[in-house]
Amino acid sequence: MGALHFISTGRQTADEFAAICARIHPYADAIHIREKEKTAREVAEFVAALLYAGVPPQKIIVNDRVDVAAVYGVKGVQLAYHSLPVRAVRRSFPDLTVGCSVHSLTEAKQAEEDGAHFCLYGHMFPTASKPGLPPRSIDSLREMAASVCIPVIAIGGIHAGNACRVMEAGAAGVAVLSAVFLAPDPVVEARRLAQIVRGERKNGGTL
């Protein structure tokens, strides 16, 4: 069974985001609050909105802001190159699930060695959020999934029309942004993705 992660786009208010998540969280293994331009207080407002909307705390992952994740007692935190080190977060907050964003096999191996529970790898397909940057190859995803023991979650330009390609390459799941949150009907898209991602046995485990 593959894992399905939904990630905020940075283009919706906390209430708009929470209203969608209230309807799609049954299909999600994790919902990420990825709001790079917002303060800790503003990110906390997103967490509070999700909780108020009935999203289980064990499904909520906060990008970068370890403090917010810890204070609100949610599932975990997603770390990037500019974030606190994985080892330090694992040591200080052992109850948090820690994900790490990676862009190469070397980074994925380091994330695993440092104790990350999973990694996000991409972008896999052309996406408006990464203009001018070529996507990673499916072959590189296949190599990464076969080379590390932690789950590799594919991200970037993924939607119901191409999710099967990364799953067939060995991804443990997919992470989706605009294909769900900016869809005419987010529930329909979330359901389609869930059917694709969870419909076949995958390598690498699930989150």
Disulfide bonds with the S-S distance in Angstrom:
none
